[in-house]
Amino acid sequence: MSITRKWSAKQQRALEIMIRLKRIYPEASCTLNYSTPVQLLVATILSAQCTDSRVNQVTPALFARFPDASAIATSDLEELEKLIRSTGFYRNKAKNIQAACRTIVEKFGNEVPKRMELLLELPGVARKTANVVLANAYGINQGVTVDTHVKRLSYRLGLTEHTDPVRVERDLIRLLPQSDWENWSIRLIYHGREVCKARKPACYACVLADLCPSANLDSIPLAVNSNPELVGSATMNNGVVDDGK
């Protein structure tokens, strides 16, 4: 098979995966709570090595005390650290958040930039955070957000041969319609949390199993294996797998 035909087949498979994910997770929105672009930026930085639910427990008090970039830029660093301590790596996060907000105030007129190259000038901001902010705060799909779930599932699904987030993003951009870039990531994150887990993927409950070169079909229970129509047909309820248990 030529490289062109091979890539076309991969693109068709990616589109079918996207269609199925849309069916399972019709509501794909950012799970971080925020009111302004700078609050989303801060929440996204806090979400590194931390769950969104934990971040959402921390940010109400944080944003009540420091609601905008100016307030965070002039905050007492020890107080800021105390407010975000439970998100982990709090000293480094506090330093980056404060430095990013100072840059926003001093260089960008107190407004979070709307351009990728400018967002990347902010301390603590890489492409993942920039993509989240652009897509969710401004409705600009300039790239594909690649977190640990997106990286893991994209590799397992055979959509990339890379593990470096920048190269994974580059492959996904070539495969997917631009309008779906951000929602693809959110849906893949949902699927990674609920079905395709890092240590023990539930291939028997996965609607993508027949499209996945990494699927362990031997793990499918006999009752399911004897009826191919049941493979990947575990019912979903609000994005949570219900496999009959």
N, C-alpha and C positions, 0 to 999 in steps of 0.2 A: 504494500500500500504506500502511495506517495505521501510525502510530508503534508502536502495540501489536503489530500483526502483524509489523512489521519487526523489533522487538526479540525476539519469540518465535522468529522464524526464526533470528536470530543466536544465541539461546540453544540451539536445537536443533543448530546447527552446532558450537557450543562443546562440547556434550556428545558429539557424534560425534568431534570432535578428541580429546577426553579419552579416549574408549574406544580409539581407535587408538593413542594414546600409551601407554596402559596395556599394550596388546598388545606394543608394541615394547620398552618399558622396564618390565618387570614388577617389577623391584626398583628402587624409587625411595627412596633414603635419603640423608641428609646425608653428604657426602663428607669433611667435616672431622672430624678425630680429636679426641676430648675424653672426659673422664671425669666432669666435673661441669658444672653450669650456668654457673659463672663461667669455666671453661675454654672452653666453647662461645662465650660472649660475647666473650672475648678473641680466639679464633680467627676469629670472624666479623668483628670489627673489623679484624683483620689481613688478611682476604681482600679488602678494598676495593682495587681496582686491582692485584690479585695473584691468581694461580691457587691453588686449593685444594691442589694437590699441593705447591706451594712452601710454603704455610702449614704443611702436615703435615710438611715437612722441618724447619721451625723450632721448632714447638711442643714436641717431646720435650725438648729442652734447656731451653727456656723454662719448662716446667711442672715439670721436675726441680728447677730453681733456685727458682722461685716457684710453688708448687703451688696456692695459694688466694688469695682476695681480700686477706686480711691481709698476706700476703707481698708481693704486688704493690704494695699501698698504701704499704708502708714500704720498697720497693726503692730502690736507687740508680738515678736516672733514666738516667745514662750507661750503666750496665750493662744496663739494660732496652733502651735504644736499640741497643746492640751486639748483643744477642741477636736482635732482630727486624729488623735492618738490611736483610737481603736481601728483605724483603717490600715495600720501597719506602715512601716517605713516612714513614720510621721515626720521625722526631722528633715529628711530629704524632700518629702512632699511639701512641707511647709515652706522650706527655703525656695523651692521652685515656684510654688503658687505666688508667694510674695514677690519674687523677682519678675515673674510673668506679668503680674498686675502693675508693677512699677513701670515695666516697659510699655504696657498698654496705655497707661496714663501719660508717660513722658514722651513716647514716640508716636502713638497712634490716636492721640486726642481723646483718650478715655473710651475708645470703641474697640471691640475685638475685631481684628482684621477679617476681611472676607476673601482673602487670597491665600492660597496654600503657601507660597513662598514667604509671605509675611508672618503667617502663623508659625512657621517653622523657626522664625527668629526668636520666639518666646522660649524662655528657659523651661525645661520639662516637657516641651511639646514636640512630639514626633508625628509621623504621618497618620498613625492610628488616631490620636487625639484630634489632629487637624481635620481628618475626614469626618469624625463624629460631629464636631462643632459646625463645619461647613454644611453638612447634610441636614442636621436637625435644628440648628439655630437659624440657618439662612436658606435652606432648601437648595443647596448647591451640591450636586454630586460630582465631585472632582476626582474621586478615587474610591477604592473599596477598603472598608475598614477591616484590617486583619488582626484579630486577637488570637489567643491560644486555641480557641474552639475553631475559628475559621481556618487557621493554619492547619490544624490537625485533620479536620474533615475534608478540606480541599485536597490534601495529600492522599487520604484514604480513598476518596472518591476518584482518584486518578486525574484530577483537573490540573495538577501541577506536579512537577518532579522536585520542587524546591521546598526548603524549610525556612529560608530567609524571608521575613514578612514583605520586604520590598519586591522581591522576585515573585512571591505568591500573588501579591496585588497586581503586578504587571500581567501575569497569566490570566487572572480573573477578569481584568479589564478587557482583555482581548476576547473573552468568551461570552460576556454578559452584556445585555443592553444597558446603556448608561443610566436610564431611568430607574433601573432595579439595583444599582450597585449597593446602596446603603441598606435597603430592605433585605437583599440577599444575605448580607452579613448578619443582620438581626435574626433572620429566620434560621440561619445556620448555627448561630449561637444557641437559640432555643433548642434546636435538634441535638446539638452537642451536649447540652445540659441534661436533657431528658432521655435521649436514646443512645446516641453514639458517644458514650462516655470514654474517657481516656483509657482506663484500666480494663473495663469490661463492657464493650459495646453490645447493646441488645440487638444483634442482627436479626433475631427471630421476630422482633417487633418493629422492624424498620421498613418503611414504605419505599426506601431507596435501595434495598438489598439487591434487587436484580440489576441495578445500574452501577453497583459498587464493586470494583475489582478486589477490594479488601474484605468483602463480606465473608464471614465464617458461616456458611450455610449448614455446616455440620452441627452447629449449635441450635438449629431450629428444631423444636420438639417434634416427635414422630407424628402427632396428630396434625400439625401444620405441614410438615414435610410431605405427608401423603396427599395433601390437597394444595397444589401450587397457588390456587386463588387466594389462599389465606396468608401467603407469605407477604409480610409487610402490611397486613391489614389490621394490625392492632388499632383499636379505636382511640381517638384523641379527644381530649376534653380541655379546651382552653390551653392547648399546647402541652398538655401533660399526658404521658402515655398511660393508657389503661389496658393492661395485657391480661385482664381477667382476674387479677389478684385483689 
